[in-house]
Amino acid sequence: MQRYSALAVLWGGLTGQTHWKPVWGRPEPKGHYDVIIVGGGGHGLATAYYLAKEHGITNVAVIEKGWLGGGNAGRNTTIIRSNYMIEGNTEFYEHSLKLWENLSQELNFNVMFSQRAHVSLVFSAAERDATARRYNLMRLNGIDGEFWDPAELRRRIPHLNYDQGRFEIFGAYVQPRAGTARHDAVNWGYARAATALGIDIIQNCEVTGFIRRAGALIGVETRRDGVAGEIYADKIGLAVAGHTSVLAHKAGLGKLPLETHKLQAYVSEPIKPIVDQVIVFGGVGHFYISQSDKGGMVFGGDLDSYNSYAQKGNLPVYQNVMAACMQILPCLGRVKLLRQWAGVMDMSMDGSPFITKTDIPGLYLNAGWCYGGFKATPGSGHTFAHTIARDEPHWANARLTLERYREGRLIDESGHGPVPKLH
């Protein structure tokens, strides 16, 4: 793998940029792999990378029905945080955040991870006290968190609607180590590093079914460029986000505690820097916003609350999100919207994910990410690779199993119960 550096960039500028080489190719599928990962988004690519790097398993294929990173990996608001308080989520997301902090150096690829702070606004005394419980639990677990009173908040973020808003701002709870990254760069960085370790990334190859022998899965049926084929493997991992239910049914898992919903996001035209943090509120609605390195305001809100596989949204959520934006940042009222999209979310019944072996020999499941998929990318890949390679969970995903539903120990971070669209 060609190593990137400031010197390499300078040399490229002096020599007409002719020395750069492709960082992943278009390999023909082999007949057999040790592991097949279905899904070429961030989670799938990260899993393949850590299988090779941490466990020495390099005979691995990542199979993606479209192009690399063309699903939810490229359709999110890029927020990264670990402000979780329920056992299971707490240790997992903090493990993932620690991996983020060294990811650019590890991959030799700038993923543009910016620790600009995650600021959760509170609008009542009751909400302030409830959120204090969360942040105190975080701090007991060694996770950073602090409170900004209204005076500190005004000093740090002067453009908020402090004096004419419908709801008074009581302050904000803040995780300073949280922030954002560039989704495309994360996908490219993992793909490049995985390819250098011998992983095959096979694009435009849809998995249409599974091959069974004596109750175990031993391969996948595929369609690549219109041609049917079969690829065999000792182990198969699913990391396909909102399409988990479809492929899990084909694999014989039956009905999972998941529903597929869509989550809209928006980007404005570029403007001068006005927000240097990720700003969030949820007590009087649901809204989150940050400003990208290009100057666009990146923001979103609630799910479209009906089941769908469509990568687009509808007007009611659009209206709610824009109203929330105007409530908290009325200075953006005349800024033009540049684009809008929706990600296809696999919402679990308790709002928390699965990284686990299944009851079907040879099949492993990575699913149920709800709102947390992008921020979990390195932690998900790292622990899923461990689970696949060793047939036992990593300490950070030990509670993120399907068995928790059988045992009645749900990880219900938001306290909404078994109602996926509310998580």
N, C-alpha and C positions, 0 to 999 in steps of 0.2 A: 504494500500500500504506500503510495506516494505521500510523504508527510507534508502537511501544510504548515507554513510559517510566514512571517513577515518578509523574510529574505526571498522565499519562493514567489510571493506576490510581486515583489520588486523586480525579480528576474523576469517574470512573465511580462511585466510592463515594458521591459527593455528588449524583449525578444519576440514580441508580437503574439504573446499568449499561446504559443505553439506546443509547449511542453506538457500541458495538462492531458491526463488520460481519463477514459471513462472509469467511474468508480464502482459501478455494478453492470453486469452484462445481461444477456438474454440466453441463459443456459437451457439446453434441452433436458427435460426431466429424466432422471435415472429410473431404472425399474424398481429400485428398492432404496429406502432410506432408514436410518435408525429412528429418526423422528420427522414427522410432517407437522408443521404448524399451519393451520388453515386460517388465513387472515393476514394481509400484508399491511396493516396499520401499525401504529407505534407499539402496541402491546405485542403483536406477533413478531415484529422485527427485533424488539428488545429481548424477547424470549429466546429467539434464535441466537442472538449475540451472546447472551449470558450462558446458553448451553455450551457454546464453543469456548468462551473465555474462562468460565468458572468450572466447567465440568469436562472439558476436553471432547465434547460430542460435536463433531464437525460435519458428519454425514447427515445433514439436515436440509429440508426444503421448506421454504415459506411460499405458500400457494395463495395467490390473490386473484380474485375474479376480474378485477379491473386494473387500474394502475396503482402503483405504490403510493400509499397515503391518500387515496382518493375517497375514502369513506369519512368516518367521524374524525379521524386523525387530522384532516384538513378542514373540519367543519365545527370549530369550537371557539371559545373566547380566551383560550390559552392561560387560564388562571391556575396558579400553583399555590397550594397552602397545605397545612397539616393541623388546622385548628379543630380537631375532633376530640370528643370526650368519652366515647363509649369504648370499652375494652374490645379489642379486635380492630377497630378503625384507628384508635390512637396510635398503637405501635406501628401499624402498617403504613399510614400516611407520613408519619415522621421518618420512618425508614426510607420511604420514597423521596422525601424532601432532602434528606442527607445525600442520597445518590444524585439528585439534581445539582447539588452544590459543587460537585466535581465533574459533572458530566462532560462539559466542553473539553476539559483537559484529558479526560479518559478517552473520549472518542476522537481527539484531535480535530474537532469540528465545532465551530461556534454555534451553539444552539440558542444564543441570545437570551440566556437566562438572566433576568433582571430582578433582583431582590428589592423591590420598591415598596413593600409593605401591603398588607391586606387590611383594609379599614372597614369594620362593620359598624355602621351607624346605629344608634339606639334612640328611640323616640318616646320613651316613657320610663318612669321609675321602675315599673314592674319588669320591663324588657331589660333595663340596665342590670337589675339584680339577677335575673335569669341567666343573662350572658356572663355575668361575673362568675357564676357557678362553673360554666364551661371553661372559662379561662383560668380559674383556680385549679381545676382538674388538669388542664394542660400543663400548668407550671409544676404541679406535683409530679408529672411524668417527664419533666425536663424539657418541655416545649416552651418556646418563647411566647410571651404575650404581655400586653400592657394596656392601660386605659388612658385615653386622651380626654380630658374634660373639655367643655365648650371653648374655653379660652385657648387651649393648646390646639384644638381642632381648627379654630379660626386662623391661628398663626400658620398652621401647616397647609390647610386647604382653604384659601380665602374665597374661592368662587362658589362655595355651597350656598344654598338658599337658607340663610340663618334667620332672617327677620321677617320674611313675608310668606313662609311656607305654611301649609295647612297643619303640619305637625312640628312641634318644637323639637330641636335636636338636643338631646341630653348628653351627648358625647359619643365616643366610639371606642370599641375594643379592637386592638391592633395586633397583628402578628408581623413584626418587622422583617423576618426572614422570608416571608412569602413574596410572591410576585408573579411574573409572567415569563414565557419563553416563546420562541417562534415555532409553530407546529411543523411547518415544512422542514425547517432545519433539523428538528428532532428526528423526523422520519429519515431524512437524507443521511444524517450522522450515523444512526443505527444501521441503515442499509449499507453504507460504505464500510463500516467497521465489521459487520457480519460477513460481507462478501470477502473482505481481506482474510477472514478466518476460515474460508472455504464453504460458506453457506450458499446454497442455490436459492435465488429469489426468482420465482416463476410467476410472471404477470399475465393477465388476460387468460387465466386458467380457472374456470369455475369448478368447484366441487359439486357434483350432482348426486352423489350417493356414496355409500360405504360398502366395503367388502368384508364379509364376516367368515369366520371359521371357528366352529365349536364354541359359539357364544362370544368370541373375542373379535375386535376390529383389527384387521390386518392390512387395510389399505383404503384408498379412496378412488371413486370413479370420477372422471374429469371430462370437461369439454374445453378444449383449447383451440382457438381459432376455428371453431365449428367442427373440430374432430374429436370424437370420443376416445378416451384412453383410461388406463388404470395405472396407479402408482401404489406400490406396497411399502409398508413401514411397520416397525416394531411398536411404535407408539404414535398416537395422533392427538394433538392439542387443538382445541377450538378457541379462537380469539376473534370472533366475528361480530361483536357488539349487537346492534339491533336485529341482526339476522340469526341470533343464537337459537331461538325457538324453532326456526325452520330446519336448520341443520341438525339440531339435537333430536328432533323428531325423526329425521331420516336415519340418524345413528341408533335409534331405538331407546333414547332416554325417556320418551314419553313427555308428559306435561310438566314443565318446569315452573317454579314460582317467579315467573317473569312476564312482563307485558312490554310491547314495543310502542314507544311514543316518539314524537318528534319535538325537538327543542330548537327554537329559532335564535338566530344571532344577527347582528347588524354592524355595519361599519360606515362611518361618515366620511365625507371628504376630508383631506388633510387640513389641519389648522395648527396655529402656533401652540407650543406646549402650555397647557393649563392644568393638567392633572398628572401628578408624579406618583400616584399610588393606584391600587385597585380599590374602588369604593363599592360597598355592598350594603344593601339593607333588605330585611325580610320580615320585620314585624308588622309593617303597614303596607305590605305588598311584597314583590320580589323583583329586585333590580340589581345589576352589577355593571360596572363600567371601568374601563382603563383607556389609556391612550397609547397607541402603537408607536414604534420607532419612526414610522413614516408620517405620524401626525394624525392618523384617523382615530376617531373615538370608537372603541369596540365595546359593544354592550348587548345585554340580553335580559331575559326574565323567566317567566314560568313556561312550562310545557304547554303545547296544545293538548288538551286533556282527553283526547280520544285516541284510540289505537290507530297507527298508520305506519306504513313503510315509505311514505313520500318524503323526499328531501326538499320540501318546501313547507311554508306555514300559511296560516290564514289570518284574516284581518283582526279578529278580537284580541288575540295576543299582541299583535302589532300595535293596536291602539293602547292597550294597557302598558306596554313597555315605553311607548313614547310619552304617555301621561306621567309615568314614574320619572322618566328623564327630565321632563319639564318641571316636575315638582322639586327635584333636588338640585338640578343644574339648569335653571332657566336661561342662563347665558348661551346655551346651545340651541335656542329656539329657532334661529335663522340659518343654522348649519344644514347643509344638504346631505341626504342619505346617499351613500355611494353604492352599497350592495346589501343583500339580505340572503340568508340561506337557512336550512334546518339540518341538524344532525339526527340520525335515527338511533334513539336511546333504548337500551335494554334495561327497563326499570324493574328492580327486584321488589318483593313484597315488603321488605323491611328497610329498603333504601341503601343496603350495603352489598358488596360484591361477593363473588365466588371465585376462589383460585384453588382448585381441588381435583383429586382423583374422582372418578365416577364408579358406579357399580358395574359398568361394562369394562372388562379387561382391555387395556390398550387405549382407553379414551380418557382425556383430561379436559377440564372445563375452566375457561377464564371468561367470566360474564357478570352481568348485573351491575354495571358501573354507574348507572343513574347519572348524576351530574359530575361524577368524580373521575371520569376516564382519563382525561389528558394529564391531570396532575399526578395520576398514579402510574404513568408510563414506565419509568425506570423501576419502581418498586414492584409493579405487576410483572414485568419481564424477569426481574431478578428472582422473585419468589416462585413464579410459574416454572421457570427453568429448573430450579431446585426441586420442585415437586415432581416434575417429569423425570428428571435424571435419577433421583433417589427414591422415588415412590413413597415419599413422606413429605409433609409440609415443612417449609421454612418456619422459624419461630415467628416471623412477622405475619404469616398468613394462616397460622394454625387454627384460628377461629373462623376463617372465611370459607366454610364448607357448606355443602347441601344438608349435611346431617343436622345443622342447627335448627332446621325446620321440623325435623322429626323429634328433636329433643326439646323444643320449645324455648330455645335460648336465642331469640332474635337480637340482631344488633340494630336497634331502631334509633338511629342518631337524632332524628327530628321529632320522635314521639308521636307520629301520625298513625301508627298501627299498619295493618296489611292493606294499604291503599296506595299503590305504586305512583299514581299521578300526583300525590301530595308530597312525595319525597324529593 
